[in-house]
């Protein structure tokens, strides 16, 4: 699993869409069986050449 995730991070550039700053992100968590974010993370993905 770690190798698959590392490969995705290595081969793609992930950035926030235009107009959104990192300070604007809501990083609160929702608890349950697993911990996940309350709001979705929206990113732009492009292949790294």
PQR file of N, CA, C, O and H, with PARSE charges and radii, in Angstrom:
ATOM      1  N   UNK A   1       0.823  -1.189   0.000 -0.4000 1.5000
ATOM      2  CA  UNK A   1       0.000   0.000   0.000 -0.0000 2.0000
ATOM      3  C   UNK A   1       0.866   1.252   0.000  0.5500 1.7000
ATOM      4  O   UNK A   1       0.583   2.202  -0.730 -0.5500 1.4000
ATOM      5  N   UNK A   2       1.924   1.263   0.815 -0.4000 1.5000
ATOM      6  CA  UNK A   2       2.804   2.426   0.863 -0.0000 2.0000
ATOM      7  C   UNK A   2       3.469   2.681  -0.485  0.5500 1.7000
ATOM      8  O   UNK A   2       3.606   3.830  -0.904 -0.5500 1.4000
ATOM      9  H   UNK A   2       2.155   0.491   1.408  0.4000 1.0000
ATOM     10  N   UNK A   3       3.875   1.626  -1.154 -0.4000 1.5000
ATOM     11  CA  UNK A   3       4.539   1.764  -2.446 -0.0000 2.0000
ATOM     12  C   UNK A   3       3.589   2.327  -3.497  0.5500 1.7000
ATOM     13  O   UNK A   3       3.999   3.153  -4.313 -0.5500 1.4000
ATOM     14  H   UNK A   3       3.763   0.692  -0.813  0.4000 1.0000
ATOM     15  N   UNK A   4       2.345   1.903  -3.493 -0.4000 1.5000
ATOM     16  CA  UNK A   4       1.359   2.418  -4.451 -0.0000 2.0000
ATOM     17  C   UNK A   4       1.105   3.904  -4.211  0.5500 1.7000
ATOM     18  O   UNK A   4       1.063   4.675  -5.170 -0.5500 1.4000
ATOM     19  H   UNK A   4       2.012   1.232  -2.830  0.4000 1.0000
ATOM     20  N   UNK A   5       0.937   4.320  -2.972 -0.4000 1.5000
ATOM     21  CA  UNK A   5       0.717   5.722  -2.660 -0.0000 2.0000
ATOM     22  C   UNK A   5       1.948   6.564  -2.998  0.5500 1.7000
ATOM     23  O   UNK A   5       1.815   7.658  -3.545 -0.5500 1.4000
ATOM     24  H   UNK A   5       0.971   3.694  -2.193  0.4000 1.0000
ATOM     25  N   UNK A   6       3.127   6.072  -2.683 -0.4000 1.5000
ATOM     26  CA  UNK A   6       4.362   6.786  -3.011 -0.0000 2.0000
ATOM     27  C   UNK A   6       4.507   6.954  -4.511  0.5500 1.7000
ATOM     28  O   UNK A   6       4.980   7.996  -4.964 -0.5500 1.4000
ATOM     29  H   UNK A   6       3.235   5.183  -2.238  0.4000 1.0000
ATOM     30  N   UNK A   7       4.122   5.976  -5.282 -0.4000 1.5000
ATOM     31  CA  UNK A   7       4.201   6.043  -6.741 -0.0000 2.0000
ATOM     32  C   UNK A   7       3.251   7.100  -7.294  0.5500 1.7000
ATOM     33  O   UNK A   7       3.613   7.822  -8.223 -0.5500 1.4000
ATOM     34  H   UNK A   7       3.738   5.129  -4.914  0.4000 1.0000
ATOM     35  N   UNK A   8       2.053   7.204  -6.747 -0.4000 1.5000
ATOM     36  CA  UNK A   8       1.089   8.222  -7.186 -0.0000 2.0000
ATOM     37  C   UNK A   8       1.614   9.617  -6.854  0.5500 1.7000
ATOM     38  O   UNK A   8       1.557  10.516  -7.693 -0.5500 1.4000
ATOM     39  H   UNK A   8       1.759   6.617  -5.993  0.4000 1.0000
ATOM     40  N   UNK A   9       2.122   9.802  -5.642 -0.4000 1.5000
ATOM     41  CA  UNK A   9       2.642  11.113  -5.235 -0.0000 2.0000
ATOM     42  C   UNK A   9       3.847  11.491  -6.086  0.5500 1.7000
ATOM     43  O   UNK A   9       4.026  12.667  -6.405 -0.5500 1.4000
ATOM     44  H   UNK A   9       2.168   9.072  -4.960  0.4000 1.0000
ATOM     45  N   UNK A  10       4.672  10.524  -6.458 -0.4000 1.5000
ATOM     46  CA  UNK A  10       5.866  10.788  -7.247 -0.0000 2.0000
ATOM     47  C   UNK A  10       5.525  11.166  -8.687  0.5500 1.7000
ATOM     48  O   UNK A  10       6.189  12.028  -9.263 -0.5500 1.4000
ATOM     49  H   UNK A  10       4.526   9.569  -6.199  0.4000 1.0000
ATOM     50  N   UNK A  11       4.514  10.546  -9.279 -0.4000 1.5000
ATOM     51  CA  UNK A  11       4.223  10.724 -10.706 -0.0000 2.0000
ATOM     52  C   UNK A  11       3.226  11.840 -11.015  0.5500 1.7000
ATOM     53  O   UNK A  11       3.024  12.165 -12.185 -0.5500 1.4000
ATOM     54  H   UNK A  11       3.975   9.846  -8.811  0.4000 1.0000
ATOM     55  N   UNK A  12       2.602  12.431 -10.004 -0.4000 1.5000
ATOM     56  CA  UNK A  12       1.608  13.470 -10.247 -0.0000 2.0000
ATOM     57  C   UNK A  12       1.878  14.696  -9.389  0.5500 1.7000
ATOM     58  O   UNK A  12       2.328  14.585  -8.248 -0.5500 1.4000
ATOM     59  H   UNK A  12       2.766  12.167  -9.053  0.4000 1.0000
ATOM     60  N   UNK A  13       1.594  15.879  -9.958 -0.4000 1.5000
ATOM     61  CA  UNK A  13       1.623  17.131  -9.205 -0.0000 2.0000
ATOM     62  C   UNK A  13       0.219  17.393  -8.702  0.5500 1.7000
ATOM     63  O   UNK A  13      -0.735  17.358  -9.479 -0.5500 1.4000
ATOM     64  H   UNK A  13       1.229  15.969 -10.885  0.4000 1.0000
ATOM     65  N   UNK A  14       0.081  17.655  -7.415 -0.4000 1.5000
ATOM     66  CA  UNK A  14      -1.216  17.922  -6.817 -0.0000 2.0000
ATOM     67  C   UNK A  14      -1.193  19.314  -6.210  0.5500 1.7000
ATOM     68  O   UNK A  14      -0.391  19.596  -5.320 -0.5500 1.4000
ATOM     69  H   UNK A  14       0.856  17.683  -6.784  0.4000 1.0000
ATOM     70  N   UNK A  15      -2.078  20.191  -6.695 -0.4000 1.5000
ATOM     71  CA  UNK A  15      -2.134  21.572  -6.223 -0.0000 2.0000
ATOM     72  C   UNK A  15      -3.575  21.953  -5.933  0.5500 1.7000
ATOM     73  O   UNK A  15      -4.511  21.325  -6.428 -0.5500 1.4000
ATOM     74  H   UNK A  15      -2.730  19.961  -7.418  0.4000 1.0000
ATOM     75  N   UNK A  16      -3.738  22.982  -5.132 -0.4000 1.5000
ATOM     76  CA  UNK A  16      -5.075  23.507  -4.849 -0.0000 2.0000
ATOM     77  C   UNK A  16      -5.572  24.274  -6.065  0.5500 1.7000
ATOM     78  O   UNK A  16      -4.773  24.898  -6.763 -0.5500 1.4000
ATOM     79  H   UNK A  16      -2.978  23.492  -4.730  0.4000 1.0000
ATOM     80  N   UNK A  17      -6.872  24.244  -6.335 -0.4000 1.5000
ATOM     81  CA  UNK A  17      -7.419  25.007  -7.459 -0.0000 2.0000
ATOM     82  C   UNK A  17      -7.187  26.507  -7.270  0.5500 1.7000
ATOM     83  O   UNK A  17      -6.924  26.966  -6.159 -0.5500 1.4000
ATOM     84  H   UNK A  17      -7.522  23.737  -5.768  0.4000 1.0000
ATOM     85  N   UNK A  18      -7.287  27.253  -8.351 -0.4000 1.5000
ATOM     86  CA  UNK A  18      -7.074  28.705  -8.299 -0.0000 2.0000
ATOM     87  C   UNK A  18      -8.002  29.368  -7.298  0.5500 1.7000
ATOM     88  O   UNK A  18      -9.184  29.037  -7.212 -0.5500 1.4000
ATOM     89  H   UNK A  18      -7.502  26.880  -9.253  0.4000 1.0000
ATOM     90  N   UNK A  19      -7.452  30.303  -6.546 -0.4000 1.5000
ATOM     91  CA  UNK A  19      -8.253  31.069  -5.597 -0.0000 2.0000
ATOM     92  C   UNK A  19      -8.352  30.469  -4.211  0.5500 1.7000
ATOM     93  O   UNK A  19      -8.849  31.129  -3.299 -0.5500 1.4000
ATOM     94  H   UNK A  19      -6.492  30.572  -6.616  0.4000 1.0000
ATOM     95  N   UNK A  20      -7.898  29.244  -4.020 -0.4000 1.5000
ATOM     96  CA  UNK A  20      -7.980  28.608  -2.703 -0.0000 2.0000
ATOM     97  C   UNK A  20      -6.585  28.602  -2.079  0.5500 1.7000
ATOM     98  O   UNK A  20      -5.618  28.170  -2.706 -0.5500 1.4000
ATOM     99  H   UNK A  20      -7.495  28.708  -4.761  0.4000 1.0000
ATOM    100  N   UNK A  21      -6.492  29.081  -0.845 -0.4000 1.5000
ATOM    101  CA  UNK A  21      -5.223  29.091  -0.117 -0.0000 2.0000
ATOM    102  C   UNK A  21      -5.232  27.969   0.907  0.5500 1.7000
ATOM    103  O   UNK A  21      -6.294  27.505   1.322 -0.5500 1.4000
ATOM    104  H   UNK A  21      -7.277  29.432  -0.335  0.4000 1.0000
ATOM    105  N   UNK A  22      -4.064  27.542   1.308 -0.4000 1.5000
ATOM    106  CA  UNK A  22      -3.981  26.459   2.297 -0.0000 2.0000
ATOM    107  C   UNK A  22      -4.607  26.862   3.628  0.5500 1.7000
ATOM    108  O   UNK A  22      -5.066  26.003   4.380 -0.5500 1.4000
ATOM    109  H   UNK A  22      -3.201  27.919   0.972  0.4000 1.0000
ATOM    110  N   UNK A  23      -4.630  28.166   3.926 -0.4000 1.5000
ATOM    111  CA  UNK A  23      -5.239  28.636   5.171 -0.0000 2.0000
ATOM    112  C   UNK A  23      -6.764  28.492   5.146  0.5500 1.7000
ATOM    113  O   UNK A  23      -7.398  28.457   6.201 -0.5500 1.4000
ATOM    114  H   UNK A  23      -4.258  28.864   3.315  0.4000 1.0000
ATOM    115  N   UNK A  24      -7.357  28.408   3.949 -0.4000 1.5000
ATOM    116  CA  UNK A  24      -8.806  28.319   3.798 -0.0000 2.0000
ATOM    117  C   UNK A  24      -9.345  26.900   3.984  0.5500 1.7000
ATOM    118  O   UNK A  24     -10.559  26.715   4.076 -0.5500 1.4000
ATOM    119  H   UNK A  24      -6.843  28.437   3.092  0.4000 1.0000
ATOM    120  N   UNK A  25      -8.470  25.899   4.041 -0.4000 1.5000
ATOM    121  CA  UNK A  25      -8.906  24.511   4.138 -0.0000 2.0000
ATOM    122  C   UNK A  25      -9.431  24.197   5.532  0.5500 1.7000
ATOM    123  O   UNK A  25      -8.848  24.612   6.533 -0.5500 1.4000
ATOM    124  H   UNK A  25      -7.484  26.050   3.966  0.4000 1.0000
ATOM    125  N   UNK A  26     -10.534  23.463   5.587 -0.4000 1.5000
ATOM    126  CA  UNK A  26     -11.099  22.995   6.849 -0.0000 2.0000
ATOM    127  C   UNK A  26     -10.515  21.616   7.139  0.5500 1.7000
ATOM    128  O   UNK A  26     -10.850  20.641   6.466 -0.5500 1.4000
ATOM    129  H   UNK A  26     -11.008  23.126   4.774  0.4000 1.0000
ATOM    130  N   UNK A  27      -9.648  21.537   8.134 -0.4000 1.5000
ATOM    131  CA  UNK A  27      -8.965  20.286   8.433 -0.0000 2.0000
ATOM    132  C   UNK A  27      -9.569  19.567   9.642  0.5500 1.7000
ATOM    133  O   UNK A  27      -8.906  18.726  10.250 -0.5500 1.4000
ATOM    134  H   UNK A  27      -9.376  22.329   8.680  0.4000 1.0000
ATOM    135  N   UNK A  28     -10.820  19.889   9.999 -0.4000 1.5000
ATOM    136  CA  UNK A  28     -11.449  19.209  11.125 -0.0000 2.0000
ATOM    137  C   UNK A  28     -11.726  17.755  10.767  0.5500 1.7000
ATOM    138  O   UNK A  28     -11.908  17.406   9.600 -0.5500 1.4000
ATOM    139  H   UNK A  28     -11.358  20.572   9.506  0.4000 1.0000
ATOM    140  N   UNK A  29     -11.752  16.927  11.787 -0.4000 1.5000
ATOM    141  CA  UNK A  29     -11.917  15.495  11.591 -0.0000 2.0000
ATOM    142  C   UNK A  29     -13.265  15.026  12.103  0.5500 1.7000
ATOM    143  O   UNK A  29     -13.819  15.596  13.043 -0.5500 1.4000
ATOM    144  H   UNK A  29     -11.604  17.210  12.734  0.4000 1.0000
ATOM    145  N   UNK A  30     -13.790  13.975  11.474 -0.4000 1.5000
ATOM    146  CA  UNK A  30     -15.005  13.316  11.923 -0.0000 2.0000
ATOM    147  C   UNK A  30     -14.593  11.940  12.461  0.5500 1.7000
ATOM    148  O   UNK A  30     -13.887  11.193  11.783 -0.5500 1.4000
ATOM    149  H   UNK A  30     -13.340  13.511  10.711  0.4000 1.0000
ATOM    150  N   UNK A  31     -15.026  11.617  13.652 -0.4000 1.5000
ATOM    151  CA  UNK A  31     -14.628  10.369  14.279 -0.0000 2.0000
ATOM    152  C   UNK A  31     -15.671   9.284  14.047  0.5500 1.7000
ATOM    153  O   UNK A  31     -16.866   9.568  13.955 -0.5500 1.4000
ATOM    154  H   UNK A  31     -15.600  12.224  14.202  0.4000 1.0000
ATOM    155  N   UNK A  32     -15.227   8.086  13.957 -0.4000 1.5000
ATOM    156  CA  UNK A  32     -16.072   6.918  13.764 -0.0000 2.0000
ATOM    157  C   UNK A  32     -15.183   5.699  13.947  0.5500 1.7000
ATOM    158  O   UNK A  32     -14.314   5.685  14.819 -0.5500 1.4000
ATOM    159  H   UNK A  32     -14.257   7.856  14.032  0.4000 1.0000
ATOM    160  N   UNK A  33     -15.393   4.688  13.137 -0.4000 1.5000
ATOM    161  CA  UNK A  33     -14.496   3.529  13.173 -0.0000 2.0000
ATOM    162  C   UNK A  33     -13.112   3.954  12.699  0.5500 1.7000
ATOM    163  O   UNK A  33     -12.096   3.508  13.231 -0.5500 1.4000
ATOM    164  H   UNK A  33     -16.099   4.700  12.429  0.4000 1.0000
ATOM    165  N   UNK A  34     -13.087   4.831  11.683 -0.4000 1.5000
ATOM    166  CA  UNK A  34     -11.841   5.437  11.223 -0.0000 2.0000
ATOM    167  C   UNK A  34     -11.982   6.951  11.302  0.5500 1.7000
ATOM    168  O   UNK A  34     -13.095   7.475  11.351 -0.5500 1.4000
ATOM    169  H   UNK A  34     -13.913   5.194  11.251  0.4000 1.0000
ATOM    170  N   UNK A  35     -10.871   7.641  11.313 -0.4000 1.5000
ATOM    171  CA  UNK A  35     -10.894   9.102  11.336 -0.0000 2.0000
ATOM    172  C   UNK A  35     -10.796   9.597   9.899  0.5500 1.7000
ATOM    173  O   UNK A  35      -9.922   9.167   9.145 -0.5500 1.4000
ATOM    174  H   UNK A  35      -9.967   7.216  11.273  0.4000 1.0000
ATOM    175  N   UNK A  36     -11.695  10.501   9.523 -0.4000 1.5000
ATOM    176  CA  UNK A  36     -11.655  11.097   8.195 -0.0000 2.0000
ATOM    177  C   UNK A  36     -12.010  12.570   8.293  0.5500 1.7000
ATOM    178  O   UNK A  36     -12.480  13.037   9.331 -0.5500 1.4000
ATOM    179  H   UNK A  36     -12.405  10.850  10.135  0.4000 1.0000
ATOM    180  N   UNK A  37     -11.786  13.288   7.228 -0.4000 1.5000
ATOM    181  CA  UNK A  37     -12.076  14.717   7.210 -0.0000 2.0000
ATOM    182  C   UNK A  37     -13.577  14.950   7.086  0.5500 1.7000
ATOM    183  O   UNK A  37     -14.277  14.167   6.444 -0.5500 1.4000
ATOM    184  H   UNK A  37     -11.404  12.909   6.385  0.4000 1.0000
ATOM    185  N   UNK A  38     -14.077  16.027   7.701 -0.4000 1.5000
ATOM    186  CA  UNK A  38     -15.492  16.366   7.596 -0.0000 2.0000
ATOM    187  C   UNK A  38     -15.837  16.879   6.209  0.5500 1.7000
ATOM    188  O   UNK A  38     -16.915  16.586   5.693 -0.5500 1.4000
ATOM    189  H   UNK A  38     -13.508  16.664   8.223  0.4000 1.0000
ATOM    190  N   UNK A  39     -14.933  17.644   5.593 -0.4000 1.5000
ATOM    191  CA  UNK A  39     -15.193  18.173   4.253 -0.0000 2.0000
ATOM    192  C   UNK A  39     -14.211  17.559   3.263  0.5500 1.7000
ATOM    193  O   UNK A  39     -13.109  17.158   3.638 -0.5500 1.4000
ATOM    194  H   UNK A  39     -14.057  17.883   6.012  0.4000 1.0000
ATOM    195  N   UNK A  40     -14.611  17.489   2.018 -0.4000 1.5000
ATOM    196  CA  UNK A  40     -13.772  16.895   0.985 -0.0000 2.0000
ATOM    197  C   UNK A  40     -12.606  17.798   0.635  0.5500 1.7000
ATOM    198  O   UNK A  40     -12.708  19.022   0.727 -0.5500 1.4000
ATOM    199  H   UNK A  40     -15.506  17.815   1.714  0.4000 1.0000
ATOM    200  N   UNK A  41     -11.514  17.204   0.239 -0.4000 1.5000
ATOM    201  CA  UNK A  41     -10.355  17.944  -0.223 -0.0000 2.0000
ATOM    202  C   UNK A  41     -10.414  17.994  -1.742  0.5500 1.7000
ATOM    203  O   UNK A  41     -10.441  16.956  -2.404 -0.5500 1.4000
ATOM    204  H   UNK A  41     -11.430  16.211   0.163  0.4000 1.0000
ATOM    205  N   UNK A  42     -10.435  19.192  -2.288 -0.4000 1.5000
ATOM    206  CA  UNK A  42     -10.503  19.356  -3.734 -0.0000 2.0000
ATOM    207  C   UNK A  42      -9.124  19.795  -4.218  0.5500 1.7000
ATOM    208  O   UNK A  42      -8.613  20.833  -3.799 -0.5500 1.4000
ATOM    209  H   UNK A  42     -10.413  20.035  -1.751  0.4000 1.0000
ATOM    210  N   UNK A  43      -8.526  18.996  -5.105 -0.4000 1.5000
ATOM    211  CA  UNK A  43      -7.203  19.311  -5.640 -0.0000 2.0000
ATOM    212  C   UNK A  43      -7.211  19.140  -7.150  0.5500 1.7000
ATOM    213  O   UNK A  43      -8.061  18.445  -7.707 -0.5500 1.4000
ATOM    214  H   UNK A  43      -8.942  18.152  -5.446  0.4000 1.0000
ATOM    215  N   UNK A  44      -6.258  19.781  -7.798 -0.4000 1.5000
ATOM    216  CA  UNK A  44      -6.037  19.603  -9.225 -0.0000 2.0000
ATOM    217  C   UNK A  44      -4.834  18.689  -9.382  0.5500 1.7000
ATOM    218  O   UNK A  44      -3.797  18.897  -8.752 -0.5500 1.4000
ATOM    219  H   UNK A  44      -5.568  20.345  -7.345  0.4000 1.0000
ATOM    220  N   UNK A  45      -4.978  17.675 -10.227 -0.4000 1.5000
ATOM    221  CA  UNK A  45      -3.919  16.700 -10.427 -0.0000 2.0000
ATOM    222  C   UNK A  45      -3.467  16.758 -11.876  0.5500 1.7000
ATOM    223  O   UNK A  45      -4.289  16.748 -12.793 -0.5500 1.4000
ATOM    224  H   UNK A  45      -5.820  17.506 -10.739  0.4000 1.0000
ATOM    225  N   UNK A  46      -2.157  16.819 -12.076 -0.4000 1.5000
ATOM    226  CA  UNK A  46      -1.603  16.790 -13.434 -0.0000 2.0000
ATOM    227  C   UNK A  46      -0.392  15.885 -13.450  0.5500 1.7000
ATOM    228  O   UNK A  46       0.344  15.812 -12.466 -0.5500 1.4000
ATOM    229  H   UNK A  46      -1.490  16.827 -11.331  0.4000 1.0000
ATOM    230  N   UNK A  47      -0.174  15.190 -14.563 -0.4000 1.5000
ATOM    231  CA  UNK A  47       0.976  14.280 -14.626 -0.0000 2.0000
ATOM    232  C   UNK A  47       2.286  15.059 -14.582  0.5500 1.7000
ATOM    233  O   UNK A  47       2.399  16.151 -15.140 -0.5500 1.4000
ATOM    234  H   UNK A  47      -0.772  15.249 -15.363  0.4000 1.0000
ATOM    235  N   UNK A  48       3.253  14.483 -13.920 -0.4000 1.5000
ATOM    236  CA  UNK A  48       4.581  15.095 -13.818 -0.0000 2.0000
ATOM    237  C   UNK A  48       5.421  14.537 -14.958  0.5500 1.7000
ATOM    238  O   UNK A  48       5.497  13.321 -15.138 -0.5500 1.4000
ATOM    239  H   UNK A  48       3.162  13.597 -13.467  0.4000 1.0000
ATOM    240  N   UNK A  49       6.049  15.415 -15.726 -0.4000 1.5000
ATOM    241  CA  UNK A  49       6.871  14.964 -16.862 -0.0000 2.0000
ATOM    242  C   UNK A  49       8.322  15.035 -16.552  0.5500 1.7000
ATOM    243  O   UNK A  49       9.151  14.694 -17.396 -0.5500 1.4000
ATOM    244  H   UNK A  49       5.987  16.402 -15.580  0.4000 1.0000
TER
END
